[in-house]
Amino acid sequence: MMDDGSPNVALDQNQGVERVAARSTRASMRPRRILTVTDAWHPQVNGVVRTIEATQRELEAAGHAMTVITPLQFTTVPCPGYGEIRLSLLPYRKVARRIEDYQPDAIHIATEGPLGQAARRYCVRQQLPFTTAYHTRFPQYLRAMFGIQERWVYRFLRWFHAPAWRVLTPTAEVERELGAWGIDNFARWTRGVDLDMFRPRSDPSPLVEGLPNPRFLYVGRVSVEKNIDAFLKLDLPGSKIVAGVGPALELLRRRFPDVRFVGVLGREELAQLYSSVDAFVFPSLTDTFGLVMLEALACGTPVAAFPVQGPIDVVGGSDAAALDTELRRAALRALRIDRARCRAWAERFSWQAATEQFLAQQRWISAGATAEAPLARPA
């Protein structure tokens, strides 16, 4: 145990996940009630939503309970420039009532939006411990979209995360970035992939019908900060496919009429599409992690990306991806990667291990509770 009572955490670089040490026995942790508050939720399809859903599945499979406060429970307005993102109006009283009614053992605030701020305000007022997470590089996004200076956004982030017991971060690179701006109360919470859902499929997706080989795919939010046009304007053989929606969708449709845009897909459809393409191209320069890379790899599809934060953390040093400052060169190199290597690399990333990290970093509200036991599955 650390001096502050938190568990020691050791990073196993070869496995791509952290191992949480100093555990007590599996039987020592009774079922817990965990409340998560998020401004990111359906109909959005992004890493925040997927991470929360996967964590909820793992916790419930282990006998714990997790409820999620989302914008679907509130009156909302569309976020300027992001119609699919809904901002909750005056949510404090309703958030406070939901927290009081649920009586959680731990509170996790996943986002910094109106719901996250309301939950933070309640916890600070009631002197309740809570954790937060850093999923999105808002300073870089807001600079790319609106020209807002990064230092202003970091000032807000310091204020928001300062009272948290821990700020949960996916990688060492993210921790270095936050630390440089005075946010240092962080702890690691890595990511995983559903290896049962995302696996190589033999039947080709109908979405690739008629498209020439090789096929290159992008999956994610279709917006300026994702740098998608860097992929779409590449002179590549074969065809390009984009799965996702966002504020830049119509503009990109007009600019790149030869690209096949397939919208938002369910997990089954997405797994089939990943399996039906030759390379997954991840052009983002600003992601904290990039869950979609793991999903593609789990389906046996190699990744092409820039050598930046996110790709370096997920696939750096692997033989399952091609990282290059020239994205076209990376995409063409990815075509030569053995698909079996991709699946093998993805198998290093487990949602169960990630959820054990999440559970271990919680600060329990109830007296005498500990966060030391691993994620126990019922017999």
N, C-alpha and C positions, 0 to 999 in steps of 0.2 A: 504493500500500500504506500501511496505517497503521503507526505506530511499532512496534506489537506484532506486525507481520507479517500481520495480517488484512486482507482486501480492503476497500476503500472501498465503502460502500453508499449509494446515492442513491435517495430515494423519489420516484417519479413519481406525484403525486396524481391526475392525470387518467386514468392507466391502472389505478390500483387495485393495482398490484404494484410491488415494488422492482426496480430494475435493478442488477445487481451489476457494478461497474466494475473496471477494472484487471485484465482477464482476460489470460491467456496464450492461445496457440492451442489449438484443439480437440484437436489431436493430442498435446498435451503431457501429458495425463493418462492414465496407463494405467488399466485396469480396477481398481476398488477393491472391497474386501470390507468391508461395513458391517454392524455388529451393532446391532440395536435391541432394547431391553428395555421391555416394557410390561405393566402390570397390567390394562389394558383390552383385551379381545379378545372374539371370538365366544363365546357367543351375543349379546353386547352389540352394539347397533347405535347408534353415536354418532360424534361428530366425531373423537375420538381414533382409533378403529378405521379410519374412512374415510380419515383423513389418512395413517396409516401404510400402509394398503393402496395408496393412490394413489401415495405416494412410492416404495414398492417397485416398483410397475409401471413408473414412469418411470425409476428407476435401472436396472432390468433391461433395459428397452428400449434404454438407452444403453450396455449392455455391462457394467455393474457388477453386483455380487452383494450382496444384502441378506438376511440371515436375522433372524428375529424370535423372541425368547424370550418366551413367553406363559404364562398360567396353565394352559393345556391340557396342558403338559408336567410339571405338578406336582400333588401332593396339595393339595386346596383345601377351604375351608369357605365358606359363603355369608356375604357382608357383612351385618351387622345392618341390617335395613330395606331391603336391596337384594338379594334372593335371586339375581338374575341376575348380580350381580357376585361373582366368586370370588376369595378371598384365599388366596394360596399359603402353605403352612405350612413353616417352617424351610427356606427355599430356598437359603441361602447356598452350601453346598458344591456343589450341582448347578449353580447359576448360574456359580460360579467354574470348574467343570469345562467347562461349555459355552463359556465365553469362551476358555479355554485351548485347547480343541479346535478352535475356529473360527479362531483367530489373526486377528482382524479388523485392518483398517487404521484403522478409526475405530469408536468406541462412542457410541451415542446412547441416553440413558435418557429414555423418553417420559413416565413417570409416577412419582409419589412413594410408591407402595404398597410391599408387601413385596418384590416383584421389583426394583423400582427401588432400594430401599434396599440390597438385597443386591448389586446391580451397582455402586452407588456405593461401598459398603464395599470391594469387591474392587479397584476402580480406585484408590481412595485408598491402600489398602495397597500396591498394586503400582506406585504413582506413574504411572498411565496417564491420559492426558488423555481427557476425555469431554465431551459436550454433554448438556444436559437441555432440557426443554420445559415451558412453562406452558400447558397446555390447559384446565385447569378451575379455576374460582374457588372453591376449597375454603373459604376463609374465609367467603364469603357463603353458600355451600351449607350448611355445617355450622351457621352461625347460624340459617338458615331452618329447618333440619330438627331440630336438637337444642339450639338456644340457646347454642352454644359461642361464647365471645368471639373476635372476629376476631383480636385481637392475639396470642392464644395460637397460632393457626394460622399467622399470619405469622412468628412466632418459629421454628416448625418449618420453614417454607419457606425462611427465611434460612439455617438450618443445612443443609438439604438441598441447596440450589442453590449455596452458597458455593464449593465446590471445582470447580465446572463451568467449563470453558473459556468457554462461552457458554450462557446460558439463552435458548432460542429462543422468541420471542413473536410473535403474529400481527398485532398492531396497536400504534399509538402510544399509544392509551388504556391498553392493558395495561401497556406500559412505564412510563407515568406512574404507574399504580397501584402497580406493584412498586417503582419508584424511591422513592415516598413511604414505603415500609416498609423501605428499606435494601437492596433487591435491585437492583443496577445493572449487573451483568455480562451484560446482555441484548444480543441481536441479532435482527433481524427475520427471520421466516420466515412469509410470508403463506400464503394458501390458494388453492386453485383449484377447478375443477369439470370433470368429464368431459363435454365438450360433445358427444361422439359418443353417449354413453349418454343423457344428459339433454338431450333436444331435443323440440320440439313433436311430439305424436303426433295423428294424425287419428282413430284408432279410440278411442272412449270406453272407459274402464275399466269392467269389469263391477261393480266395487265401488261405483260411483255409481248403479247401476241403480235406478230408482224414486225417487231423491232429487230434490226440487224445487230449481229454481234460485232464486237464485244459491247456489253451493256454496262453503263456506269450509273450508279444510283446515289441520290442524296435523300436523306430523311430528316425532317425537323421543321422548325418554324421557318416560314418563308418571310424573312424580314431583312432589313438592311444590315444589321449587325452580324448576321450569320455569313456574310460575304459570299452568298450563293453565286452571284454573277461571276466571281473568280473561277468557279467551276464551269458554269454554263457557257462562257465565252472561250473555253479551251478548244483548240483544234485537235479533236480526238476522233479516232475511227469509231464506227458503230453508232450507238445511240445513247441518249441521256434521259434519265427519269427523275422526277422530283415528287416525293410523297410528303404532303403537309400543306398547311394553309398559313396565311399571315398577311400583313398589310402590303407586302411587296408582290403578292401573287399576280395580280392583274397586269402590273407593269412588266413583270418578267415573262408572262404569257405573250405579251405583245412584242417584247424584244427578242424572244427566242421561240418562234413558232414551231421549230422542229423538235423541241423538247416535249416529252410526254409528261404532263402534270396529272397526278392521279388522286390528289386530295388526301384526306385523313383516312387511315386504314385501321381496322381492328387488329389485334395482336396476331391472330391466326393468318389474316391476309398479309400482314407485314412480314411474318416469318417466311411465308411462301415467296414473297417478292424478294426478300434478301437472298433466298436460296436460288433465285432465278437470274441473278445478275452476276457479272464477272468481277466487278470491283465496287466498293463503297467509297465514295469521295466525301471527305469531311473538310470543307474549306474554311471553317470558322477560325478566327484568330483570337476570340474572346471567351471561349467556354471554360468553365471551371473543371469539367470532366469530359462529358460526351458519352452518355449511356448508349446512344445509337451505335457507336463503334463496337461496343461489346455485343450488342444484339446481332450486328452483321457478322462479326467473327464467330459467334456461336452457331450461326447458320452456315459457316464454312466460307464466308466471303471476305477476301482480303481488303484492307483499308489503305487508302491513300490520303495523306494529309500534310499540312505544313508542320515543321518541327517547332511547335509552340506549346504553351501550357494547355493541358487537356490531352492532346495526342501523345506528347512526351510522357505524361503520367500514365496513360492507359496502355500504350503500345510501344513506347520507347524501349529500344534494346531487344525487341522481339523479332522473330522471323515471320510474323503474321501481317506486317504492315510495311508500307513504303513511305517514309517521311523525307520531304525534300522542299527546299525553298522555291523550287519550280514545280508547281502543282501538276502540270502536264507530265513531267518526268516521273513524278510519284505515281500518277495514275497508270502510266504505261508499265512501270516496274511492278505494280501490284498485280498485273495480269499474269505474271510469271510465278506468283507465290502458290505453293501447294495448299489447297483448301483444307487438308487435314491438319496442317499446322495452325490454321486459324481457329478451328474448333478446340484444339488442345490448349491454345493460349486463353480462350474464353473460359475454359473449365477451371482456371485459377481463381475466378471471381465468383463468390458465392453470396447470395442474399442472406443466407443464414448467418454467415460470418459477419457480414455488414450489420445485420440486426443485433447480433451479440454486442458489437461495438456501441451501437445506438443505446441499447439497454444499459450497458455498463457505464455510460456517461451521464445517465439521468441522476438528478438530485431529488431524492424522494421526499415528498411532503409529509407523509405519515411518520410518526416518531418510531425510531428504531429500525427503519427499513434500510436495507443495503442495496447496492447496485453491483454486487460482486459475482452473482451466480450467472453461469452461461445460459444461453437460450435452451431450455429443456423442452423436449418434445414429449407429449403424453404417450404413455405406453400403449 
